[in-house]
Amino acid sequence: MEEFKPKRKNTAQPAQNGQSAPHTRKPRTPKPQGENAAAQSIPAPRPRRPRQNQNSAAPQNGQAAAPHPQGQRRGHRPKSPEHLEMTTPAIPMHICPLGGLGEVGKNITLYECQGDMILVDCGLVFPDADMFGVDLVIPDFTYVLENRDRIKGLFITHGHEDHIGSLPYLLKKFNVPIYAAKLTIGLIKNKLEEHGLASSAIFHEIRPRQKVTLGCFTVDPIHVNHSIPDSLAFAIDCPAGVVIHTGDFKVDYTPLSGDAVTDLPTIAEYGRKGVLALLADSTNAERPGFTATEQTVAEGVRRLFAKAGKRRIIVATFASNIYRVQQIIDLAIESGRKVAVSGRSMVSNTEMARELGYLHAPDNVLITIDEINKYPPEKVVLITTGSQGEPLSALSRMAQASHRQVRVGPNDFIIISARPIPGNEKTVTKVVNGLLTLGAEVIYENMYDTHVSGHACQEEQKLMLTLAHPQFFLPVHGEFKQLKRHAETAEHLGYIPKQNIYIAENGQNIRLSADGMTVENTVTAGAVMVDGYGVGDVGNVVLRDRHHLSEDGIIIVTAAIDGSNGQVLSGPDLVSRGFVYVRESEELMEGARTQVEMALDRSLADNLHDWASVKARVREALSSYIYRRTKRSPMILPILLEV
């Protein structure tokens, strides 16, 4: 177990003659929670011998207390030697990241203090290219379900899939109360409708600066910029101290919505009072400078609308990017065009956002997808899903000429207003190629200013670190290289000791208090794969077999054997799938059949009636022969029928 402890600061003697010492927050005492709260045991850190301050003396004749040679930290009151002898260990809390570390997506973090627990976010990640047939990847909820009686609620930072996508799979097992902003709740309800869970879910709407108390936790929602409205950071206050969990954020001083500026004064206010730890978004930690304002996209897309001329405009973006949808609607109104939306999630999210007042569009501007052919191309803008090349999305079906209402051709001007998520580059390229083949002009990636990130770059991350001024820092939300770079940025600022900066891993149980930081143990955490209706039934073994099949194919060997004497009654027959075309490889397959016959004859001669051993001999003989002939290793599946 590796232990991280902050350096102990020298303290000054209490002021004399009416002079007051600098005021900081005292260690909090736990509030009783229920009848048995007093009986709860709190793990204490290793006792340390108090050190007498050698560098300061009590003030004399009204002089102020001598300053600490390394600078007095905000939020800590100097203690007398008598007080140091009586000091009790600081109250600890535990932070368990169950996803979102070493990966982009699948964000979920569990906080625990004095027996009470809360969750922050519950997201998913889309499968890698080598996860054949897998639809989604969600967190392992084992540790959450083991502690369901202690979890008071689930707080959601915002409504993107990597923060809400796995909620249906958790709520099927544990109907935890959900605390989220208005739009986020609307997006979650749309998702839960597909699973039949919307009516049973428990929602509590929260707003910035309206604190929520659950057990010993008090959670203060703080508004932040992101690419979706109602994005929140959380200041999580408990007897151990205050932890700020930023969620996804950036600092945009000219956002599309005037009330959507990141609430930096509140962050600074907590920083002045004393922040125990900061957990901050690391997605853009490798990018220097500042993230561009969303206004850049508005100007870029306005120029593209003018360039489109008399052609129909099709814009692909994320269904949850309400800001971007509003921009497109506003530009369509400027250019005298009607607006239609395509894609199930785009239609449902647009309707929901209009009902809640987050999306504004006159009724005479919106038309249905079935009406687009009633208008000339220069009078239509179509907003669609598929910016990531998803195989079943509306844009993918347009690229394959299989969309029922939209036929793409030379009269179409297509804008992909999103950057490919890492791993989706090939699918996006395939869609772009399909659209170009049909004669459309396609604007994609960085050709023009059609997209800006919703995540903070290095200068914004420095600003968050400086204002929050945490005692400990844990970078979150990113691959390891991004977490590492964010940690380096924090270290270079100079006021957070290196030993107080820690790059955690999913499943680590981090014990945190004003006295130090320790990784106590690990809890169950990992990835659960969703394939169709199956949740968790596709594991590493199944994926390995799918990978094997995708590379070398399979040969199935069937034979009927007399159970009394081991004689082969029929066969062996060989079936090849994904290995070779049998009709063009008759010599190879005949040789393979001979090898199987020889293996069966040897088993009979050895009087071997253990069918598992007989199958192993057949598999070894056939595998060796095929590799010698082809340098390939297909999966071999012997099926022996005992008669």
GIMO-V108986 format. One record per residue. N is the residue number from 0. RES is the residue in three letters. SS is DSSP state (2 for helix, 1 for strand, 0 for the rest). Layout:
N_RES_SS, N_RES_SS
This chain:
0_MET_0, 1_GLU_0, 2_GLU_1, 3_PHE_1, 4_LYS_0, 5_PRO_0, 6_LYS_0, 7_ARG_0, 8_LYS_0, 9_ASN_0, 10_THR_0, 11_ALA_0, 12_GLN_0, 13_PRO_0, 14_ALA_0, 15_GLN_0, 16_ASN_0, 17_GLY_0, 18_GLN_0, 19_SER_0, 20_ALA_0, 21_PRO_0, 22_HIS_0, 23_THR_0, 24_ARG_0, 25_LYS_0, 26_PRO_0, 27_ARG_0, 28_THR_0, 29_PRO_0, 30_LYS_0, 31_PRO_0, 32_GLN_0, 33_GLY_0, 34_GLU_0, 35_ASN_0, 36_ALA_2, 37_ALA_2, 38_ALA_2, 39_GLN_0, 40_SER_0, 41_ILE_0, 42_PRO_0, 43_ALA_0, 44_PRO_0, 45_ARG_0, 46_PRO_0, 47_ARG_0, 48_ARG_0, 49_PRO_0, 50_ARG_0, 51_GLN_0, 52_ASN_0, 53_GLN_0, 54_ASN_0, 55_SER_0, 56_ALA_0, 57_ALA_0, 58_PRO_0, 59_GLN_0, 60_ASN_0, 61_GLY_0, 62_GLN_0, 63_ALA_0, 64_ALA_0, 65_ALA_0, 66_PRO_0, 67_HIS_0, 68_PRO_0, 69_GLN_0, 70_GLY_0, 71_GLN_0, 72_ARG_0, 73_ARG_0, 74_GLY_0, 75_HIS_0, 76_ARG_0, 77_PRO_0, 78_LYS_0, 79_SER_0, 80_PRO_2, 81_GLU_2, 82_HIS_2, 83_LEU_2, 84_GLU_2, 85_MET_2, 86_THR_0, 87_THR_0, 88_PRO_0, 89_ALA_0, 90_ILE_0, 91_PRO_0, 92_MET_1, 93_HIS_1, 94_ILE_1, 95_CYS_1, 96_PRO_1, 97_LEU_1, 98_GLY_1, 99_GLY_0, 100_LEU_1, 101_GLY_0, 102_GLU_1, 103_VAL_0, 104_GLY_0, 105_LYS_0, 106_ASN_0, 107_ILE_1, 108_THR_1, 109_LEU_1, 110_TYR_1, 111_GLU_1, 112_CYS_1, 113_GLN_0, 114_GLY_0, 115_ASP_1, 116_MET_1, 117_ILE_1, 118_LEU_1, 119_VAL_1, 120_ASP_0, 121_CYS_0, 122_GLY_0, 123_LEU_1, 124_VAL_1, 125_PHE_0, 126_PRO_0, 127_ASP_0, 128_ALA_0, 129_ASP_0, 130_MET_0, 131_PHE_0, 132_GLY_0, 133_VAL_0, 134_ASP_0, 135_LEU_1, 136_VAL_1, 137_ILE_1, 138_PRO_1, 139_ASP_0, 140_PHE_0, 141_THR_2, 142_TYR_2, 143_VAL_2, 144_LEU_2, 145_GLU_2, 146_ASN_0, 147_ARG_0, 148_ASP_0, 149_ARG_0, 150_ILE_1, 151_LYS_1, 152_GLY_1, 153_LEU_1, 154_PHE_1, 155_ILE_0, 156_THR_0, 157_HIS_0, 158_GLY_0, 159_HIS_0, 160_GLU_2, 161_ASP_2, 162_HIS_2, 163_ILE_2, 164_GLY_0, 165_SER_0, 166_LEU_2, 167_PRO_2, 168_TYR_2, 169_LEU_2, 170_LEU_2, 171_LYS_0, 172_LYS_0, 173_PHE_0, 174_ASN_0, 175_VAL_0, 176_PRO_0, 177_ILE_1, 178_TYR_1, 179_ALA_1, 180_ALA_0, 181_LYS_2, 182_LEU_2, 183_THR_2, 184_ILE_2, 185_GLY_2, 186_LEU_2, 187_ILE_2, 188_LYS_2, 189_ASN_2, 190_LYS_2, 191_LEU_2, 192_GLU_2, 193_GLU_0, 194_HIS_0, 195_GLY_0, 196_LEU_0, 197_ALA_0, 198_SER_0, 199_SER_0, 200_ALA_0, 201_ILE_0, 202_PHE_1, 203_HIS_1, 204_GLU_1, 205_ILE_0, 206_ARG_0, 207_PRO_0, 208_ARG_0, 209_GLN_0, 210_LYS_0, 211_VAL_1, 212_THR_1, 213_LEU_1, 214_GLY_0, 215_CYS_0, 216_PHE_1, 217_THR_1, 218_VAL_1, 219_ASP_1, 220_PRO_1, 221_ILE_1, 222_HIS_1, 223_VAL_0, 224_ASN_1, 225_HIS_0, 226_SER_0, 227_ILE_0, 228_PRO_0, 229_ASP_0, 230_SER_0, 231_LEU_1, 232_ALA_1, 233_PHE_1, 234_ALA_1, 235_ILE_1, 236_ASP_1, 237_CYS_1, 238_PRO_0, 239_ALA_0, 240_GLY_1, 241_VAL_1, 242_VAL_1, 243_ILE_1, 244_HIS_1, 245_THR_0, 246_GLY_0, 247_ASP_0, 248_PHE_0, 249_LYS_1, 250_VAL_0, 251_ASP_0, 252_TYR_0, 253_THR_0, 254_PRO_0, 255_LEU_0, 256_SER_0, 257_GLY_0, 258_ASP_0, 259_ALA_0, 260_VAL_0, 261_THR_0, 262_ASP_0, 263_LEU_2, 264_PRO_2, 265_THR_2, 266_ILE_2, 267_ALA_2, 268_GLU_2, 269_TYR_2, 270_GLY_2, 271_ARG_2, 272_LYS_2, 273_GLY_0, 274_VAL_1, 275_LEU_1, 276_ALA_1, 277_LEU_1, 278_LEU_1, 279_ALA_1, 280_ASP_1, 281_SER_0, 282_THR_0, 283_ASN_0, 284_ALA_0, 285_GLU_0, 286_ARG_0, 287_PRO_0, 288_GLY_0, 289_PHE_0, 290_THR_0, 291_ALA_0, 292_THR_0, 293_GLU_0, 294_GLN_2, 295_THR_2, 296_VAL_2, 297_ALA_2, 298_GLU_2, 299_GLY_2, 300_VAL_2, 301_ARG_2, 302_ARG_2, 303_LEU_2, 304_PHE_2, 305_ALA_2, 306_LYS_2, 307_ALA_2, 308_GLY_0, 309_LYS_0, 310_ARG_0, 311_ARG_1, 312_ILE_1, 313_ILE_1, 314_VAL_1, 315_ALA_1, 316_THR_0, 317_PHE_0, 318_ALA_0, 319_SER_0, 320_ASN_0, 321_ILE_2, 322_TYR_2, 323_ARG_2, 324_VAL_2, 325_GLN_2, 326_GLN_2, 327_ILE_2, 328_ILE_2, 329_ASP_2, 330_LEU_2, 331_ALA_2, 332_ILE_2, 333_GLU_2, 334_SER_0, 335_GLY_0, 336_ARG_0, 337_LYS_1, 338_VAL_1, 339_ALA_1, 340_VAL_1, 341_SER_1, 342_GLY_0, 343_ARG_2, 344_SER_2, 345_MET_2, 346_VAL_2, 347_SER_2, 348_ASN_2, 349_THR_2, 350_GLU_2, 351_MET_2, 352_ALA_2, 353_ARG_2, 354_GLU_2, 355_LEU_2, 356_GLY_0, 357_TYR_0, 358_LEU_0, 359_HIS_0, 360_ALA_0, 361_PRO_0, 362_ASP_0, 363_ASN_0, 364_VAL_0, 365_LEU_1, 366_ILE_0, 367_THR_0, 368_ILE_2, 369_ASP_2, 370_GLU_2, 371_ILE_2, 372_ASN_2, 373_LYS_2, 374_TYR_0, 375_PRO_0, 376_PRO_2, 377_GLU_2, 378_LYS_2, 379_VAL_1, 380_VAL_1, 381_LEU_1, 382_ILE_1, 383_THR_1, 384_THR_0, 385_GLY_0, 386_SER_0, 387_GLN_0, 388_GLY_0, 389_GLU_0, 390_PRO_0, 391_LEU_0, 392_SER_0, 393_ALA_2, 394_LEU_2, 395_SER_2, 396_ARG_2, 397_MET_2, 398_ALA_2, 399_GLN_0, 400_ALA_0, 401_SER_0, 402_HIS_0, 403_ARG_0, 404_GLN_0, 405_VAL_0, 406_ARG_0, 407_VAL_0, 408_GLY_0, 409_PRO_0, 410_ASN_0, 411_ASP_1, 412_PHE_1, 413_ILE_1, 414_ILE_1, 415_ILE_1, 416_SER_0, 417_ALA_0, 418_ARG_0, 419_PRO_0, 420_ILE_0, 421_PRO_0, 422_GLY_0, 423_ASN_0, 424_GLU_2, 425_LYS_2, 426_THR_2, 427_VAL_2, 428_THR_2, 429_LYS_2, 430_VAL_2, 431_VAL_2, 432_ASN_2, 433_GLY_2, 434_LEU_2, 435_LEU_2, 436_THR_2, 437_LEU_0, 438_GLY_0, 439_ALA_0, 440_GLU_1, 441_VAL_1, 442_ILE_1, 443_TYR_0, 444_GLU_0, 445_ASN_0, 446_MET_0, 447_TYR_0, 448_ASP_0, 449_THR_0, 450_HIS_0, 451_VAL_0, 452_SER_0, 453_GLY_0, 454_HIS_0, 455_ALA_0, 456_CYS_0, 457_GLN_2, 458_GLU_2, 459_GLU_2, 460_GLN_2, 461_LYS_2, 462_LEU_2, 463_MET_2, 464_LEU_2, 465_THR_2, 466_LEU_2, 467_ALA_2, 468_HIS_0, 469_PRO_1, 470_GLN_1, 471_PHE_1, 472_PHE_1, 473_LEU_1, 474_PRO_1, 475_VAL_1, 476_HIS_0, 477_GLY_1, 478_GLU_0, 479_PHE_2, 480_LYS_2, 481_GLN_2, 482_LEU_2, 483_LYS_2, 484_ARG_2, 485_HIS_2, 486_ALA_2, 487_GLU_2, 488_THR_2, 489_ALA_2, 490_GLU_2, 491_HIS_2, 492_LEU_2, 493_GLY_0, 494_TYR_0, 495_ILE_0, 496_PRO_0, 497_LYS_2, 498_GLN_2, 499_ASN_2, 500_ILE_1, 501_TYR_0, 502_ILE_0, 503_ALA_0, 504_GLU_0, 505_ASN_0, 506_GLY_0, 507_GLN_1, 508_ASN_1, 509_ILE_1, 510_ARG_1, 511_LEU_1, 512_SER_1, 513_ALA_0, 514_ASP_0, 515_GLY_1, 516_MET_1, 517_THR_1, 518_VAL_1, 519_GLU_1, 520_ASN_1, 521_THR_1, 522_VAL_0, 523_THR_0, 524_ALA_0, 525_GLY_0, 526_ALA_1, 527_VAL_1, 528_MET_1, 529_VAL_1, 530_ASP_1, 531_GLY_0, 532_TYR_0, 533_GLY_1, 534_VAL_1, 535_GLY_1, 536_ASP_1, 537_VAL_1, 538_GLY_0, 539_ASN_2, 540_VAL_2, 541_VAL_2, 542_LEU_2, 543_ARG_2, 544_ASP_2, 545_ARG_2, 546_HIS_2, 547_HIS_2, 548_LEU_2, 549_SER_2, 550_GLU_2, 551_ASP_2, 552_GLY_0, 553_ILE_1, 554_ILE_1, 555_ILE_1, 556_VAL_1, 557_THR_1, 558_ALA_1, 559_ALA_1, 560_ILE_1, 561_ASP_0, 562_GLY_0, 563_SER_0, 564_ASN_0, 565_GLY_0, 566_GLN_0, 567_VAL_1, 568_LEU_1, 569_SER_1, 570_GLY_1, 571_PRO_1, 572_ASP_1, 573_LEU_1, 574_VAL_1, 575_SER_1, 576_ARG_1, 577_GLY_0, 578_PHE_0, 579_VAL_0, 580_TYR_0, 581_VAL_2, 582_ARG_2, 583_GLU_2, 584_SER_0, 585_GLU_2, 586_GLU_2, 587_LEU_2, 588_MET_2, 589_GLU_2, 590_GLY_2, 591_ALA_2, 592_ARG_2, 593_THR_2, 594_GLN_2, 595_VAL_2, 596_GLU_2, 597_MET_2, 598_ALA_2, 599_LEU_2, 600_ASP_2, 601_ARG_2, 602_SER_2, 603_LEU_2, 604_ALA_2, 605_ASP_0, 606_ASN_0, 607_LEU_0, 608_HIS_0, 609_ASP_0, 610_TRP_2, 611_ALA_2, 612_SER_2, 613_VAL_2, 614_LYS_2, 615_ALA_2, 616_ARG_2, 617_VAL_2, 618_ARG_2, 619_GLU_2, 620_ALA_2, 621_LEU_2, 622_SER_2, 623_SER_2, 624_TYR_2, 625_ILE_2, 626_TYR_2, 627_ARG_2, 628_ARG_2, 629_THR_2, 630_LYS_0, 631_ARG_0, 632_SER_0, 633_PRO_0, 634_MET_1, 635_ILE_1, 636_LEU_1, 637_PRO_1, 638_ILE_1, 639_LEU_1, 640_LEU_1, 641_GLU_1, 642_VAL_0
